[in-house]
Every structure is written in C-alpha cells, then in structure tokens.
C-alpha cells in the first residue's frame, strides 16, 4: 500500500540519485555557465568527504526512517550499494 511515507521515501531516493548525477556531471554545467561552480564545488566536496571519510549521507537514514514508518523494511547498506550496484552488476551476471 502506498502511503505518504512511501512517497516521501521515494522522493528522497530521487533527490539522492539526482544529487549523485549532479556531482558527476556538474563540472560540465559549470564549464558552460560559471555560476554553477558555486553550487557544484560544495556538492562535489560534500560527496568526496562522504566517500573518503566513510560517512553515511544523511539522506540514507532519512529514507530508512520513512520506509519504516510506511511499514517497509529499511536497509543496512548505503544508497550506492542498495540501488546503483545492482544496476551495474546484475545478479544474473
């Protein structure tokens, strides 16, 4: 059953994914229009800090909390392991 918490959790997943895409491709956007550099550099620094320090992005626990409130199971791994690794390395391989 779809609840408000499910919709919010799915929205967090979308925001998380779009942030990762922005970090990866935002340099091209900043090259096109220099104003974007002021948004891209902090985003890239944050993403680098999360990865290099082994921190957990605050969006992951927020998504898990919303999923639990919706009666769904959260997950123990990070966002990348949960959603992106299965896309890159499908179980059928």
N, C-alpha and C positions, 0 to 999 in steps of 0.2 A: 504494500500500500504506500502510495506517495503522500508524504506529509510535508509540512512547511520545513521541518528539519532536513528532510531528504533533499528538498530543492536548495536549501541553503548550503548543504554539504556538497552537492553537485556544482553549485556556483563557485564554491571555494576551489574545487578541483579545476574548473575552467580558469579561474583567476591565476591559480598556481601554474597551470600549463602556459597561459599567455605570458606570465612573467618570465618563465624559462625561455620561451621563444624570443621575447624582447631582449633578454640578456645575450642570447646567441646572435641575434640579427640586428640589435640596436645600434651597433657600430656603423652599419651601412646607412641607417637612418640618420645618425649623427653626421656622417660624411655628406649626406645630401643636404641637410639643414643643421647648421652648427648649434642651434638652440637645443636640439635633442641631447647634446653631450651632457648638459646639466642634469638630465634625467637618467641617461644611460650610465654614466660613470658611477653614481651612487648605487644603482641597481646591480651593476657588474661587481662592484666592490662587496656589496652585501652577499651576492651569490658566491663569490670567491671565498669570503670569510666562512660562510656556511659549509662549503665543501672542504676547505683546507683545515678548518678547526674541528670538523666532525660534529658541528652543531646540528640541531634539528630546527628546520624552518618552523616558525610559529603557526603557519597555515596548516601543517600536518596535524598537530594536536587539536587544533580548532575543528578540522574536518572530522577527526575521530570522535570528538565530543558531540558534534552534531549528528553523526551516524549513530552513536549510542543512544542519544535522545530520541532518534527515529526508530529505535528498536533493531538496528542493524549492528553487525559486528564491525569494530574498528580494525586496524591492522598494526602490527608491530614494527614493520619496516618503514622506510622513508617513502616519500612520494615517487621518486625515480624508480626505486625497486618495485613498488606496487603497480605503477601504471606504465612507465616507459620501457623498462627492461623486458617485460613480456611482449611488447610491440617489436622490439629489436631482435629478441631471441625467443621466438615462439616455442612452446613446449614440443611441437611436432618436429622440430629440427633435431 
